[in-house]
Amino acid sequence: MLIDARTPAEYSSGHLANATNLDWNSGQLEAVSEGLEESKPVLLYCASGRRSAAAREFLIRKGFKDVKDLDGGIQAWTAEGKPVMR
């Protein structure tokens, strides 16, 4: 699962291909976490890595085993010239 933890406005400004937008600040990720499969790997990202790190800790506490967050967030991703979807 690829999860964009940013706001919907941030998501619409550019996101990774196949990412699902579950806004961490609004509690959206927390609200739907019960319906996510704990056995599947999760990759989280946000703008800089702060929100995705908090979301990662939350999911680990919920029992998810393989949770990673993108180091430096989408800002680091785009700084390296990697593509985003609009």
PDB file of N, CA, C and O in Angstrom:
ATOM      1  N   MET A   1       0.842  -1.172   0.000  1.00  0.00           N
ATOM      2  CA  MET A   1       0.000   0.000   0.000  1.00  0.00           C
ATOM      3  C   MET A   1       0.887   1.235   0.000  1.00  0.00           C
ATOM      4  O   MET A   1       1.829   1.331   0.786  1.00  0.00           O
ATOM      5  N   LEU A   2       0.590   2.159  -0.867  1.00  0.00           N
ATOM      6  CA  LEU A   2       1.293   3.426  -0.948  1.00  0.00           C
ATOM      7  C   LEU A   2       0.331   4.505  -0.480  1.00  0.00           C
ATOM      8  O   LEU A   2      -0.700   4.739  -1.109  1.00  0.00           O
ATOM      9  N   ILE A   3       0.668   5.163   0.624  1.00  0.00           N
ATOM     10  CA  ILE A   3      -0.238   6.134   1.235  1.00  0.00           C
ATOM     11  C   ILE A   3       0.406   7.507   1.291  1.00  0.00           C
ATOM     12  O   ILE A   3       1.500   7.678   1.830  1.00  0.00           O
ATOM     13  N   ASP A   4      -0.291   8.481   0.724  1.00  0.00           N
ATOM     14  CA  ASP A   4       0.092   9.887   0.793  1.00  0.00           C
ATOM     15  C   ASP A   4      -0.638  10.470   2.000  1.00  0.00           C
ATOM     16  O   ASP A   4      -1.866  10.555   2.001  1.00  0.00           O
ATOM     17  N   ALA A   5       0.107  10.869   3.022  1.00  0.00           N
ATOM     18  CA  ALA A   5      -0.484  11.342   4.280  1.00  0.00           C
ATOM     19  C   ALA A   5      -0.729  12.849   4.286  1.00  0.00           C
ATOM     20  O   ALA A   5      -1.034  13.415   5.336  1.00  0.00           O
ATOM     21  N   ARG A   6      -0.602  13.501   3.146  1.00  0.00           N
ATOM     22  CA  ARG A   6      -0.799  14.948   3.064  1.00  0.00           C
ATOM     23  C   ARG A   6      -2.270  15.311   2.901  1.00  0.00           C
ATOM     24  O   ARG A   6      -3.133  14.440   2.788  1.00  0.00           O
ATOM     25  N   THR A   7      -2.535  16.602   2.893  1.00  0.00           N
ATOM     26  CA  THR A   7      -3.906  17.085   2.702  1.00  0.00           C
ATOM     27  C   THR A   7      -4.346  16.836   1.260  1.00  0.00           C
ATOM     28  O   THR A   7      -3.501  16.643   0.386  1.00  0.00           O
ATOM     29  N   PRO A   8      -5.658  16.838   0.998  1.00  0.00           N
ATOM     30  CA  PRO A   8      -6.122  16.679  -0.383  1.00  0.00           C
ATOM     31  C   PRO A   8      -5.571  17.756  -1.326  1.00  0.00           C
ATOM     32  O   PRO A   8      -5.286  17.460  -2.487  1.00  0.00           O
ATOM     33  N   ALA A   9      -5.417  18.981  -0.856  1.00  0.00           N
ATOM     34  CA  ALA A   9      -4.866  20.045  -1.702  1.00  0.00           C
ATOM     35  C   ALA A   9      -3.414  19.743  -2.061  1.00  0.00           C
ATOM     36  O   ALA A   9      -3.007  19.937  -3.206  1.00  0.00           O
ATOM     37  N   GLU A  10      -2.636  19.274  -1.098  1.00  0.00           N
ATOM     38  CA  GLU A  10      -1.244  18.903  -1.375  1.00  0.00           C
ATOM     39  C   GLU A  10      -1.194  17.737  -2.350  1.00  0.00           C
ATOM     40  O   GLU A  10      -0.385  17.727  -3.279  1.00  0.00           O
ATOM     41  N   TYR A  11      -2.060  16.756  -2.135  1.00  0.00           N
ATOM     42  CA  TYR A  11      -2.117  15.584  -3.002  1.00  0.00           C
ATOM     43  C   TYR A  11      -2.399  15.992  -4.450  1.00  0.00           C
ATOM     44  O   TYR A  11      -1.755  15.503  -5.378  1.00  0.00           O
ATOM     45  N   SER A  12      -3.368  16.894  -4.631  1.00  0.00           N
ATOM     46  CA  SER A  12      -3.739  17.286  -5.994  1.00  0.00           C
ATOM     47  C   SER A  12      -2.656  18.116  -6.676  1.00  0.00           C
ATOM     48  O   SER A  12      -2.663  18.256  -7.899  1.00  0.00           O
ATOM     49  N   SER A  13      -1.724  18.667  -5.896  1.00  0.00           N
ATOM     50  CA  SER A  13      -0.634  19.442  -6.498  1.00  0.00           C
ATOM     51  C   SER A  13       0.453  18.544  -7.087  1.00  0.00           C
ATOM     52  O   SER A  13       1.337  19.017  -7.801  1.00  0.00           O
ATOM     53  N   GLY A  14       0.384  17.254  -6.785  1.00  0.00           N
ATOM     54  CA  GLY A  14       1.339  16.284  -7.315  1.00  0.00           C
ATOM     55  C   GLY A  14       1.566  15.175  -6.315  1.00  0.00           C
ATOM     56  O   GLY A  14       1.854  15.436  -5.147  1.00  0.00           O
ATOM     57  N   HIS A  15       1.437  13.928  -6.767  1.00  0.00           N
ATOM     58  CA  HIS A  15       1.571  12.770  -5.883  1.00  0.00           C
ATOM     59  C   HIS A  15       2.260  11.627  -6.623  1.00  0.00           C
ATOM     60  O   HIS A  15       2.407  11.662  -7.845  1.00  0.00           O
ATOM     61  N   LEU A  16       2.672  10.633  -5.877  1.00  0.00           N
ATOM     62  CA  LEU A  16       3.284   9.455  -6.480  1.00  0.00           C
ATOM     63  C   LEU A  16       2.206   8.606  -7.144  1.00  0.00           C
ATOM     64  O   LEU A  16       1.074   8.533  -6.666  1.00  0.00           O
ATOM     65  N   ALA A  17       2.569   7.970  -8.242  1.00  0.00           N
ATOM     66  CA  ALA A  17       1.628   7.120  -8.974  1.00  0.00           C
ATOM     67  C   ALA A  17       1.091   6.022  -8.063  1.00  0.00           C
ATOM     68  O   ALA A  17       1.844   5.413  -7.303  1.00  0.00           O
ATOM     69  N   ASN A  18      -0.181   5.780  -8.141  1.00  0.00           N
ATOM     70  CA  ASN A  18      -0.890   4.734  -7.402  1.00  0.00           C
ATOM     71  C   ASN A  18      -0.991   4.988  -5.897  1.00  0.00           C
ATOM     72  O   ASN A  18      -1.313   4.071  -5.141  1.00  0.00           O
ATOM     73  N   ALA A  19      -0.720   6.215  -5.454  1.00  0.00           N
ATOM     74  CA  ALA A  19      -0.840   6.536  -4.030  1.00  0.00           C
ATOM     75  C   ALA A  19      -2.289   6.823  -3.665  1.00  0.00           C
ATOM     76  O   ALA A  19      -3.036   7.429  -4.433  1.00  0.00           O
ATOM     77  N   THR A  20      -2.667   6.374  -2.478  1.00  0.00           N
ATOM     78  CA  THR A  20      -3.977   6.676  -1.915  1.00  0.00           C
ATOM     79  C   THR A  20      -3.800   7.820  -0.936  1.00  0.00           C
ATOM     80  O   THR A  20      -2.905   7.782  -0.091  1.00  0.00           O
ATOM     81  N   ASN A  21      -4.639   8.831  -1.040  1.00  0.00           N
ATOM     82  CA  ASN A  21      -4.548   9.987  -0.158  1.00  0.00           C
ATOM     83  C   ASN A  21      -5.367   9.737   1.107  1.00  0.00           C
ATOM     84  O   ASN A  21      -6.596   9.668   1.061  1.00  0.00           O
ATOM     85  N   LEU A  22      -4.670   9.601   2.238  1.00  0.00           N
ATOM     86  CA  LEU A  22      -5.303   9.457   3.545  1.00  0.00           C
ATOM     87  C   LEU A  22      -4.668  10.496   4.461  1.00  0.00           C
ATOM     88  O   LEU A  22      -3.623  10.251   5.063  1.00  0.00           O
ATOM     89  N   ASP A  23      -5.301  11.643   4.560  1.00  0.00           N
ATOM     90  CA  ASP A  23      -4.786  12.810   5.263  1.00  0.00           C
ATOM     91  C   ASP A  23      -4.544  12.518   6.745  1.00  0.00           C
ATOM     92  O   ASP A  23      -5.476  12.209   7.487  1.00  0.00           O
ATOM     93  N   TRP A  24      -3.299  12.618   7.159  1.00  0.00           N
ATOM     94  CA  TRP A  24      -2.938  12.372   8.556  1.00  0.00           C
ATOM     95  C   TRP A  24      -3.489  13.467   9.472  1.00  0.00           C
ATOM     96  O   TRP A  24      -4.013  13.168  10.546  1.00  0.00           O
ATOM     97  N   ASN A  25      -3.376  14.724   9.060  1.00  0.00           N
ATOM     98  CA  ASN A  25      -3.801  15.839   9.912  1.00  0.00           C
ATOM     99  C   ASN A  25      -5.289  15.806  10.239  1.00  0.00           C
ATOM    100  O   ASN A  25      -5.686  16.211  11.331  1.00  0.00           O
ATOM    101  N   SER A  26      -6.107  15.338   9.325  1.00  0.00           N
ATOM    102  CA  SER A  26      -7.556  15.312   9.544  1.00  0.00           C
ATOM    103  C   SER A  26      -8.022  14.053  10.272  1.00  0.00           C
ATOM    104  O   SER A  26      -9.196  13.944  10.625  1.00  0.00           O
ATOM    105  N   GLY A  27      -7.119  13.106  10.498  1.00  0.00           N
ATOM    106  CA  GLY A  27      -7.487  11.858  11.146  1.00  0.00           C
ATOM    107  C   GLY A  27      -8.025  10.808  10.193  1.00  0.00           C
ATOM    108  O   GLY A  27      -8.489   9.754  10.628  1.00  0.00           O
ATOM    109  N   GLN A  28      -7.968  11.079   8.912  1.00  0.00           N
ATOM    110  CA  GLN A  28      -8.503  10.153   7.917  1.00  0.00           C
ATOM    111  C   GLN A  28      -7.792   8.806   7.957  1.00  0.00           C
ATOM    112  O   GLN A  28      -8.445   7.764   7.904  1.00  0.00           O
ATOM    113  N   LEU A  29      -6.472   8.810   8.050  1.00  0.00           N
ATOM    114  CA  LEU A  29      -5.721   7.551   8.102  1.00  0.00           C
ATOM    115  C   LEU A  29      -6.101   6.755   9.345  1.00  0.00           C
ATOM    116  O   LEU A  29      -6.303   5.542   9.271  1.00  0.00           O
ATOM    117  N   GLU A  30      -6.199   7.422  10.469  1.00  0.00           N
ATOM    118  CA  GLU A  30      -6.586   6.738  11.700  1.00  0.00           C
ATOM    119  C   GLU A  30      -7.976   6.127  11.571  1.00  0.00           C
ATOM    120  O   GLU A  30      -8.217   5.010  12.029  1.00  0.00           O
ATOM    121  N   ALA A  31      -8.894   6.872  10.939  1.00  0.00           N
ATOM    122  CA  ALA A  31     -10.277   6.413  10.807  1.00  0.00           C
ATOM    123  C   ALA A  31     -10.407   5.163   9.944  1.00  0.00           C
ATOM    124  O   ALA A  31     -11.248   4.309  10.225  1.00  0.00           O
ATOM    125  N   VAL A  32      -9.595   5.039   8.906  1.00  0.00           N
ATOM    126  CA  VAL A  32      -9.719   3.888   8.001  1.00  0.00           C
ATOM    127  C   VAL A  32      -8.738   2.767   8.318  1.00  0.00           C
ATOM    128  O   VAL A  32      -8.777   1.719   7.673  1.00  0.00           O
ATOM    129  N   SER A  33      -7.866   2.966   9.291  1.00  0.00           N
ATOM    130  CA  SER A  33      -6.812   1.979   9.564  1.00  0.00           C
ATOM    131  C   SER A  33      -7.367   0.601   9.914  1.00  0.00           C
ATOM    132  O   SER A  33      -6.726  -0.410   9.628  1.00  0.00           O
ATOM    133  N   GLU A  34      -8.531   0.546  10.519  1.00  0.00           N
ATOM    134  CA  GLU A  34      -9.134  -0.753  10.862  1.00  0.00           C
ATOM    135  C   GLU A  34      -9.428  -1.586   9.624  1.00  0.00           C
ATOM    136  O   GLU A  34      -9.425  -2.815   9.691  1.00  0.00           O
ATOM    137  N   GLY A  35      -9.682  -0.935   8.499  1.00  0.00           N
ATOM    138  CA  GLY A  35     -10.005  -1.643   7.271  1.00  0.00           C
ATOM    139  C   GLY A  35      -8.801  -2.012   6.423  1.00  0.00           C
ATOM    140  O   GLY A  35      -8.951  -2.664   5.390  1.00  0.00           O
ATOM    141  N   LEU A  36      -7.613  -1.607   6.839  1.00  0.00           N
ATOM    142  CA  LEU A  36      -6.400  -1.920   6.083  1.00  0.00           C
ATOM    143  C   LEU A  36      -5.827  -3.253   6.549  1.00  0.00           C
ATOM    144  O   LEU A  36      -5.964  -3.627   7.714  1.00  0.00           O
ATOM    145  N   GLU A  37      -5.189  -3.958   5.636  1.00  0.00           N
ATOM    146  CA  GLU A  37      -4.615  -5.256   5.963  1.00  0.00           C
ATOM    147  C   GLU A  37      -3.256  -5.089   6.632  1.00  0.00           C
ATOM    148  O   GLU A  37      -2.316  -4.570   6.029  1.00  0.00           O
ATOM    149  N   GLU A  38      -3.160  -5.530   7.877  1.00  0.00           N
ATOM    150  CA  GLU A  38      -1.929  -5.394   8.652  1.00  0.00           C
ATOM    151  C   GLU A  38      -0.776  -6.204   8.075  1.00  0.00           C
ATOM    152  O   GLU A  38       0.388  -5.892   8.331  1.00  0.00           O
ATOM    153  N   SER A  39      -1.084  -7.236   7.302  1.00  0.00           N
ATOM    154  CA  SER A  39      -0.028  -8.102   6.767  1.00  0.00           C
ATOM    155  C   SER A  39       0.626  -7.535   5.513  1.00  0.00           C
ATOM    156  O   SER A  39       1.692  -8.003   5.114  1.00  0.00           O
ATOM    157  N   LYS A  40       0.008  -6.536   4.883  1.00  0.00           N
ATOM    158  CA  LYS A  40       0.572  -5.968   3.656  1.00  0.00           C
ATOM    159  C   LYS A  40       1.586  -4.878   3.993  1.00  0.00           C
ATOM    160  O   LYS A  40       1.392  -4.117   4.941  1.00  0.00           O
ATOM    161  N   PRO A  41       2.669  -4.803   3.214  1.00  0.00           N
ATOM    162  CA  PRO A  41       3.637  -3.718   3.416  1.00  0.00           C
ATOM    163  C   PRO A  41       2.995  -2.360   3.128  1.00  0.00           C
ATOM    164  O   PRO A  41       2.139  -2.236   2.252  1.00  0.00           O
ATOM    165  N   VAL A  42       3.426  -1.351   3.878  1.00  0.00           N
ATOM    166  CA  VAL A  42       2.913   0.004   3.714  1.00  0.00           C
ATOM    167  C   VAL A  42       4.090   0.946   3.521  1.00  0.00           C
ATOM    168  O   VAL A  42       5.070   0.889   4.263  1.00  0.00           O
ATOM    169  N   LEU A  43       3.988   1.814   2.518  1.00  0.00           N
ATOM    170  CA  LEU A  43       4.951   2.899   2.334  1.00  0.00           C
ATOM    171  C   LEU A  43       4.173   4.198   2.445  1.00  0.00           C
ATOM    172  O   LEU A  43       3.236   4.444   1.685  1.00  0.00           O
ATOM    173  N   LEU A  44       4.572   5.028   3.404  1.00  0.00           N
ATOM    174  CA  LEU A  44       3.932   6.309   3.653  1.00  0.00           C
ATOM    175  C   LEU A  44       4.834   7.434   3.179  1.00  0.00           C
ATOM    176  O   LEU A  44       6.059   7.305   3.175  1.00  0.00           O
ATOM    177  N   TYR A  45       4.218   8.539   2.782  1.00  0.00           N
ATOM    178  CA  TYR A  45       4.997   9.744   2.532  1.00  0.00           C
ATOM    179  C   TYR A  45       4.129  10.967   2.772  1.00  0.00           C
ATOM    180  O   TYR A  45       2.901  10.901   2.734  1.00  0.00           O
ATOM    181  N   CYS A  46       4.792  12.074   3.017  1.00  0.00           N
ATOM    182  CA  CYS A  46       4.133  13.369   3.151  1.00  0.00           C
ATOM    183  C   CYS A  46       5.028  14.387   2.463  1.00  0.00           C
ATOM    184  O   CYS A  46       5.778  14.028   1.555  1.00  0.00           O
ATOM    185  N   ALA A  47       4.966  15.640   2.871  1.00  0.00           N
ATOM    186  CA  ALA A  47       5.788  16.659   2.222  1.00  0.00           C
ATOM    187  C   ALA A  47       7.265  16.486   2.573  1.00  0.00           C
ATOM    188  O   ALA A  47       8.115  16.420   1.685  1.00  0.00           O
ATOM    189  N   SER A  48       7.567  16.412   3.869  1.00  0.00           N
ATOM    190  CA  SER A  48       8.972  16.373   4.293  1.00  0.00           C
ATOM    191  C   SER A  48       9.341  15.138   5.105  1.00  0.00           C
ATOM    192  O   SER A  48      10.525  14.869   5.308  1.00  0.00           O
ATOM    193  N   GLY A  49       8.368  14.394   5.565  1.00  0.00           N
ATOM    194  CA  GLY A  49       8.635  13.186   6.340  1.00  0.00           C
ATOM    195  C   GLY A  49       8.138  13.229   7.764  1.00  0.00           C
ATOM    196  O   GLY A  49       8.125  12.196   8.433  1.00  0.00           O
ATOM    197  N   ARG A  50       7.726  14.384   8.256  1.00  0.00           N
ATOM    198  CA  ARG A  50       7.272  14.504   9.639  1.00  0.00           C
ATOM    199  C   ARG A  50       5.934  13.799   9.876  1.00  0.00           C
ATOM    200  O   ARG A  50       5.808  13.003  10.807  1.00  0.00           O
ATOM    201  N   ARG A  51       4.942  14.088   9.039  1.00  0.00           N
ATOM    202  CA  ARG A  51       3.630  13.452   9.201  1.00  0.00           C
ATOM    203  C   ARG A  51       3.694  11.957   8.925  1.00  0.00           C
ATOM    204  O   ARG A  51       3.069  11.165   9.631  1.00  0.00           O
ATOM    205  N   SER A  52       4.445  11.569   7.906  1.00  0.00           N
ATOM    206  CA  SER A  52       4.526  10.138   7.588  1.00  0.00           C
ATOM    207  C   SER A  52       5.236   9.372   8.698  1.00  0.00           C
ATOM    208  O   SER A  52       4.921   8.206   8.934  1.00  0.00           O
ATOM    209  N   ALA A  53       6.186  10.000   9.382  1.00  0.00           N
ATOM    210  CA  ALA A  53       6.848   9.343  10.518  1.00  0.00           C
ATOM    211  C   ALA A  53       5.850   9.119  11.650  1.00  0.00           C
ATOM    212  O   ALA A  53       5.851   8.059  12.276  1.00  0.00           O
ATOM    213  N   ALA A  54       5.004  10.103  11.915  1.00  0.00           N
ATOM    214  CA  ALA A  54       3.976   9.954  12.952  1.00  0.00           C
ATOM    215  C   ALA A  54       2.965   8.882  12.553  1.00  0.00           C
ATOM    216  O   ALA A  54       2.551   8.074  13.385  1.00  0.00           O
ATOM    217  N   ALA A  55       2.574   8.875  11.292  1.00  0.00           N
ATOM    218  CA  ALA A  55       1.631   7.872  10.797  1.00  0.00           C
ATOM    219  C   ALA A  55       2.241   6.475  10.867  1.00  0.00           C
ATOM    220  O   ALA A  55       1.552   5.506  11.187  1.00  0.00           O
ATOM    221  N   ARG A  56       3.518   6.377  10.571  1.00  0.00           N
ATOM    222  CA  ARG A  56       4.221   5.089  10.657  1.00  0.00           C
ATOM    223  C   ARG A  56       4.179   4.555  12.080  1.00  0.00           C
ATOM    224  O   ARG A  56       3.858   3.385  12.292  1.00  0.00           O
ATOM    225  N   GLU A  57       4.496   5.386  13.046  1.00  0.00           N
ATOM    226  CA  GLU A  57       4.456   4.966  14.449  1.00  0.00           C
ATOM    227  C   GLU A  57       3.057   4.527  14.849  1.00  0.00           C
ATOM    228  O   GLU A  57       2.901   3.536  15.563  1.00  0.00           O
ATOM    229  N   PHE A  58       2.044   5.247  14.401  1.00  0.00           N
ATOM    230  CA  PHE A  58       0.656   4.887  14.691  1.00  0.00           C
ATOM    231  C   PHE A  58       0.333   3.498  14.145  1.00  0.00           C
ATOM    232  O   PHE A  58      -0.217   2.662  14.861  1.00  0.00           O
ATOM    233  N   LEU A  59       0.672   3.250  12.882  1.00  0.00           N
ATOM    234  CA  LEU A  59       0.361   1.957  12.275  1.00  0.00           C
ATOM    235  C   LEU A  59       1.122   0.818  12.946  1.00  0.00           C
ATOM    236  O   LEU A  59       0.575  -0.273  13.107  1.00  0.00           O
ATOM    237  N   ILE A  60       2.350   1.048  13.334  1.00  0.00           N
ATOM    238  CA  ILE A  60       3.113   0.018  14.045  1.00  0.00           C
ATOM    239  C   ILE A  60       2.439  -0.301  15.381  1.00  0.00           C
ATOM    240  O   ILE A  60       2.325  -1.467  15.758  1.00  0.00           O
ATOM    241  N   ARG A  61       1.998   0.726  16.087  1.00  0.00           N
ATOM    242  CA  ARG A  61       1.279   0.491  17.354  1.00  0.00           C
ATOM    243  C   ARG A  61      -0.021  -0.281  17.123  1.00  0.00           C
ATOM    244  O   ARG A  61      -0.475  -1.010  18.005  1.00  0.00           O
ATOM    245  N   LYS A  62      -0.622  -0.123  15.936  1.00  0.00           N
ATOM    246  CA  LYS A  62      -1.862  -0.835  15.598  1.00  0.00           C
ATOM    247  C   LYS A  62      -1.606  -2.283  15.183  1.00  0.00           C
ATOM    248  O   LYS A  62      -2.555  -3.045  14.994  1.00  0.00           O
ATOM    249  N   GLY A  63      -0.340  -2.673  15.038  1.00  0.00           N
ATOM    250  CA  GLY A  63      -0.034  -4.056  14.701  1.00  0.00           C
ATOM    251  C   GLY A  63       0.488  -4.290  13.300  1.00  0.00           C
ATOM    252  O   GLY A  63       0.742  -5.434  12.925  1.00  0.00           O
ATOM    253  N   PHE A  64       0.654  -3.238  12.517  1.00  0.00           N
ATOM    254  CA  PHE A  64       1.222  -3.392  11.180  1.00  0.00           C
ATOM    255  C   PHE A  64       2.693  -3.748  11.331  1.00  0.00           C
ATOM    256  O   PHE A  64       3.389  -3.175  12.169  1.00  0.00           O
ATOM    257  N   LYS A  65       3.166  -4.682  10.532  1.00  0.00           N
ATOM    258  CA  LYS A  65       4.523  -5.206  10.681  1.00  0.00           C
ATOM    259  C   LYS A  65       5.545  -4.543   9.771  1.00  0.00           C
ATOM    260  O   LYS A  65       6.674  -4.298  10.195  1.00  0.00           O
ATOM    261  N   ASP A  66       5.176  -4.247   8.532  1.00  0.00           N
ATOM    262  CA  ASP A  66       6.121  -3.738   7.538  1.00  0.00           C
ATOM    263  C   ASP A  66       5.672  -2.353   7.086  1.00  0.00           C
ATOM    264  O   ASP A  66       4.960  -2.218   6.091  1.00  0.00           O
ATOM    265  N   VAL A  67       6.095  -1.322   7.824  1.00  0.00           N
ATOM    266  CA  VAL A  67       5.699   0.053   7.536  1.00  0.00           C
ATOM    267  C   VAL A  67       6.952   0.901   7.387  1.00  0.00           C
ATOM    268  O   VAL A  67       7.814   0.925   8.266  1.00  0.00           O
ATOM    269  N   LYS A  68       7.037   1.594   6.265  1.00  0.00           N
ATOM    270  CA  LYS A  68       8.179   2.470   6.006  1.00  0.00           C
ATOM    271  C   LYS A  68       7.661   3.834   5.594  1.00  0.00           C
ATOM    272  O   LYS A  68       6.546   3.965   5.090  1.00  0.00           O
ATOM    273  N   ASP A  69       8.492   4.856   5.816  1.00  0.00           N
ATOM    274  CA  ASP A  69       8.130   6.158   5.275  1.00  0.00           C
ATOM    275  C   ASP A  69       9.261   6.672   4.395  1.00  0.00           C
ATOM    276  O   ASP A  69      10.436   6.399   4.643  1.00  0.00           O
ATOM    277  N   LEU A  70       8.887   7.416   3.374  1.00  0.00           N
ATOM    278  CA  LEU A  70       9.822   7.914   2.377  1.00  0.00           C
ATOM    279  C   LEU A  70      10.698   8.991   3.004  1.00  0.00           C
ATOM    280  O   LEU A  70      10.204  10.045   3.404  1.00  0.00           O
ATOM    281  N   ASP A  71      11.973   8.730   3.088  1.00  0.00           N
ATOM    282  CA  ASP A  71      12.922   9.650   3.704  1.00  0.00           C
ATOM    283  C   ASP A  71      12.920  10.991   2.970  1.00  0.00           C
ATOM    284  O   ASP A  71      13.190  11.045   1.770  1.00  0.00           O
ATOM    285  N   GLY A  72      12.618  12.058   3.682  1.00  0.00           N
ATOM    286  CA  GLY A  72      12.590  13.386   3.083  1.00  0.00           C
ATOM    287  C   GLY A  72      11.295  13.728   2.377  1.00  0.00           C
ATOM    288  O   GLY A  72      11.143  14.836   1.862  1.00  0.00           O
ATOM    289  N   GLY A  73      10.361  12.795   2.346  1.00  0.00           N
ATOM    290  CA  GLY A  73       9.055  13.041   1.744  1.00  0.00           C
ATOM    291  C   GLY A  73       9.103  13.317   0.256  1.00  0.00           C
ATOM    292  O   GLY A  73      10.107  13.082  -0.417  1.00  0.00           O
ATOM    293  N   ILE A  74       7.985  13.821  -0.234  1.00  0.00           N
ATOM    294  CA  ILE A  74       7.877  14.078  -1.674  1.00  0.00           C
ATOM    295  C   ILE A  74       8.777  15.241  -2.092  1.00  0.00           C
ATOM    296  O   ILE A  74       9.133  15.359  -3.265  1.00  0.00           O
ATOM    297  N   GLN A  75       9.146  16.101  -1.137  1.00  0.00           N
ATOM    298  CA  GLN A  75      10.070  17.190  -1.463  1.00  0.00           C
ATOM    299  C   GLN A  75      11.423  16.622  -1.895  1.00  0.00           C
ATOM    300  O   GLN A  75      12.002  17.083  -2.878  1.00  0.00           O
ATOM    301  N   ALA A  76      11.923  15.635  -1.172  1.00  0.00           N
ATOM    302  CA  ALA A  76      13.185  14.994  -1.541  1.00  0.00           C
ATOM    303  C   ALA A  76      13.030  14.235  -2.860  1.00  0.00           C
ATOM    304  O   ALA A  76      13.932  14.243  -3.697  1.00  0.00           O
ATOM    305  N   TRP A  77      11.892  13.587  -3.036  1.00  0.00           N
ATOM    306  CA  TRP A  77      11.601  12.840  -4.255  1.00  0.00           C
ATOM    307  C   TRP A  77      11.683  13.749  -5.486  1.00  0.00           C
ATOM    308  O   TRP A  77      12.372  13.435  -6.457  1.00  0.00           O
ATOM    309  N   THR A  78      10.973  14.875  -5.430  1.00  0.00           N
ATOM    310  CA  THR A  78      10.957  15.781  -6.579  1.00  0.00           C
ATOM    311  C   THR A  78      12.291  16.506  -6.750  1.00  0.00           C
ATOM    312  O   THR A  78      12.668  16.841  -7.873  1.00  0.00           O
ATOM    313  N   ALA A  79      13.008  16.752  -5.653  1.00  0.00           N
ATOM    314  CA  ALA A  79      14.326  17.391  -5.745  1.00  0.00           C
ATOM    315  C   ALA A  79      15.305  16.519  -6.528  1.00  0.00           C
ATOM    316  O   ALA A  79      16.251  17.027  -7.130  1.00  0.00           O
ATOM    317  N   GLU A  80      15.076  15.209  -6.518  1.00  0.00           N
ATOM    318  CA  GLU A  80      15.909  14.277  -7.280  1.00  0.00           C
ATOM    319  C   GLU A  80      15.426  14.121  -8.716  1.00  0.00           C
ATOM    320  O   GLU A  80      15.968  13.320  -9.478  1.00  0.00           O
ATOM    321  N   GLY A  81      14.396  14.895  -9.085  1.00  0.00           N
ATOM    322  CA  GLY A  81      13.897  14.860 -10.449  1.00  0.00           C
ATOM    323  C   GLY A  81      12.982  13.697 -10.747  1.00  0.00           C
ATOM    324  O   GLY A  81      12.717  13.402 -11.913  1.00  0.00           O
ATOM    325  N   LYS A  82      12.493  13.028  -9.716  1.00  0.00           N
ATOM    326  CA  LYS A  82      11.620  11.879  -9.920  1.00  0.00           C
ATOM    327  C   LYS A  82      10.189  12.365 -10.217  1.00  0.00           C
ATOM    328  O   LYS A  82       9.796  13.441  -9.765  1.00  0.00           O
ATOM    329  N   PRO A  83       9.425  11.585 -10.963  1.00  0.00           N
ATOM    330  CA  PRO A  83       8.118  12.045 -11.437  1.00  0.00           C
ATOM    331  C   PRO A  83       7.011  12.001 -10.386  1.00  0.00           C
ATOM    332  O   PRO A  83       7.034  11.198  -9.453  1.00  0.00           O
ATOM    333  N   VAL A  84       6.049  12.892 -10.573  1.00  0.00           N
ATOM    334  CA  VAL A  84       4.813  12.891  -9.788  1.00  0.00           C
ATOM    335  C   VAL A  84       3.635  12.957 -10.751  1.00  0.00           C
ATOM    336  O   VAL A  84       3.765  13.400 -11.892  1.00  0.00           O
ATOM    337  N   MET A  85       2.497  12.511 -10.270  1.00  0.00           N
ATOM    338  CA  MET A  85       1.254  12.543 -11.057  1.00  0.00           C
ATOM    339  C   MET A  85       0.478  13.784 -10.657  1.00  0.00           C
ATOM    340  O   MET A  85       0.560  14.236  -9.514  1.00  0.00           O
ATOM    341  N   ARG A  86      -0.260  14.323 -11.582  1.00  0.00           N
ATOM    342  CA  ARG A  86      -1.117  15.499 -11.285  1.00  0.00           C
ATOM    343  C   ARG A  86      -2.537  15.203 -11.657  1.00  0.00           C
ATOM    344  O   ARG A  86      -3.410  16.055 -11.488  1.00  0.00           O
TER     345      ARG A  86
END
